[in-house]
Amino acid sequence: VVAGGEQLVISGMQDITGLRLAEEALRVSEQRFRALVENTGEIIYTVRAEGDPMSGDIDFVSSSVEDIIGYSPEEFLADPGLWSRIVHPDDMEEVWETTIALEQGGGNATRLYRLRHKATGEYRWMEDHVTFRPSKLPGAVTLLGAARDVTQRKQAEEESSLLQSVALAVSEAADLTSGLEAVLKIVCDATGWSVGEAWTPSRDGTALECAAWSVSNEALDGFIRNSEWMTFAPGVGLPGRVWSSGKPLWVRDVTGDPNCSRSAYAQEAGLKAGVAVPVLAGDEVVAVMVFFMFEAREEDERFVSLVSAVAAQLGALVRRKRA
């Protein structure tokens, strides 16, 4: 500004200390919040939905989601439909009904469902505590959730129930064959394995013969028809190798195993992972149980231990019948 031939500079000052302090407090608060969220070990998330609460936009997912199911937060933020696609198909209807009831009635709810892991394809059990909050937008709601991995707890519950069912079936079995038939169905139904077989020594003890089987659907009948006429000498095929060793054997993908004499049949049926477990009466292998599934999978020590416990009950049955 020029006044009286002189150039003047007009300036003003404003105390912004309070604003800066508020911004700093907010930043620290957010840091503490995120530190708290990331250390809970749970998947903390928020979803903003208009209309259908199952197809809303995900606003926030904690980084623990990657540790639990293999997907990064960024993948969920970029793809709102990802969550629905990895929920186990058998759980989707109940999850949908629980969510709709919660939206309409308000309050809190707990959803129990399985999510498929990105890398392994295995399903993890989630216990998801959710609540709805009204949104600023008309007709919209915000879903707040905290989901924790309860797979080990669910597995322990299911294994306990399975072993009780097996114990009852074995106690009622007239002989080893009827016990094997009952056990194969119980194990396949409870664990999701697609095929269960039992192989027992022939009368002359030179080979294993098919004694019982269980399949999850009729599409696998062809695999059984091709298998039931076969016999396995000691050390041959998955059953024969376990007959010789007396120890469990896991094959990630039987279609690529040169020691699997039924690899072509397995490939035709779409079967991949296979596991065989001996049934022992003392030191004698009196049967070999074999299970197949449609996915290639690395060894699951927990499943092997579970089937070994089942085999022990069958071995006890044989010892009782011989006594």
Secondary structure, DSSP 8 states (H G I E B T S, - for coil): -EETTEE---------HHHHHHHHHHHHHHHHHHHHHHTSSSEEEEEEEES-GGG-EEEEE-THHHHHHS--HHHHHH-TTHHHHHB-HHHHHHHHHHHHHHHHH-SEEEEEEEEE-TTT--EEEEEEEEEEEE-SSTTEEEEEEEEEE-HHHHHHHHHHHHHHHHHHHHHH-SSHHHHHHHHHHHHHHHH--SEEEEEEE-TTSSSEEEEEEEESSGGGHHHHHHHHT-EE-TTSHHHHHHHHH-S-EEES-GGG-TT-TTHHHHHHHT---EEEEEEEETTEEEEEEEEE-SS-----HHHHHHHHHHHHHHHHHHHHHH-
